Amino acid sequence: EPEVTQTPSHQVTQMGQEVILRCVPISNHLYFYWYRQILGQKVEFLVSFYNNEISEKSEIFDDQFSVERPDGSNFTLKIRSTKLEDSAMYFCASISTSADQETQYFGPGTRLLVL
Amino acid sequence: AQSVTQPDIHITVSEGASLELRCNYSYGATPYLFWYVQSPGQGLQLLLKYFSGDTLVQGIKGFEAEFKRSQSSFNLRKPSVHWSDAAEYFCAVGADSGAGSYQLTFGKGTKLSVIP
């Protein structure tokens, strides 16, 4: 069964450093999402992406964040200058060609720790 | 803005007992509703979903949920819990963003413990 994959599974970085989290969505999917889950808290929407542009973003998704689909398979989330409060689990999700009545499939997540 | 409330932070049940996890949502239109399960250190696995039609939906692992519009609820049920069901359960509502997709708003989750 096709699945969403994410790399790395864990990343530790120093405050102020840039990190790039990578996701490979399911191959025929065209809508992509990033969510995050701070330890012990609920999963929060960050951004959605379609047709090579952001379709919606939350207030969490400030200028420190960016997303990109650099090739036909990868979907990345970049945090330019990490802060302690960026420590969280980051989930990528994707939906197939028709977003209506489709399911968002989630990847296993990347646990980011900012020191 | 949409919101989801899961009033029970932690529930403990005995193996073989029945289970009901509560979920209430707030959304102006007909929502898309979901239940996801997360085992420790793992990602989110979809248990079931409701978009329209029959308000009683069946999911994987023997779970079911019922959409009650009058109560703005989407409670998850299982008639007989297995030890492997111990995990955290998240209810989510999908709000149409008008951009051809929807974003999910999650509840805070209910942690389920199962006593052998």
Boltz contact constraints between the chains, C-beta under 6 A:
constraints:
  - contact:
      token1: [A, 31]
      token2: [B, 101]
      max_distance: 6.0
  - contact:
      token1: [A, 42]
      token2: [B, 106]
      max_distance: 6.0
  - contact:
      token1: [A, 42]
      token2: [B, 108]
      max_distance: 6.0
  - contact:
      token1: [A, 43]
      token2: [B, 106]
      max_distance: 6.0
  - contact:
      token1: [A, 45]
      token2: [B, 103]
      max_distance: 6.0
  - contact:
      token1: [A, 48]
      token2: [B, 101]
      max_distance: 6.0
  - contact:
      token1: [A, 48]
      token2: [B, 103]
      max_distance: 6.0
  - contact:
      token1: [A, 55]
      token2: [B, 99]
      max_distance: 6.0
  - contact:
      token1: [A, 56]
      token2: [B, 97]
      max_distance: 6.0
  - contact:
      token1: [A, 56]
      token2: [B, 99]
      max_distance: 6.0
  - contact:
      token1: [A, 99]
      token2: [B, 100]
      max_distance: 6.0
  - contact:
      token1: [A, 99]
      token2: [B, 101]
      max_distance: 6.0
  - contact:
      token1: [A, 101]
      token2: [B, 51]
      max_distance: 6.0
  - contact:
      token1: [A, 103]
      token2: [B, 46]
      max_distance: 6.0
  - contact:
      token1: [A, 103]
      token2: [B, 49]
      max_distance: 6.0
  - contact:
      token1: [A, 106]
      token2: [B, 43]
      max_distance: 6.0
  - contact:
      token1: [A, 106]
      token2: [B, 44]
      max_distance: 6.0
  - contact:
      token1: [A, 107]
      token2: [B, 43]
      max_distance: 6.0
  - contact:
      token1: [A, 108]
      token2: [B, 43]
      max_distance: 6.0
  - contact:
      token1: [A, 109]
      token2: [B, 43]
      max_distance: 6.0
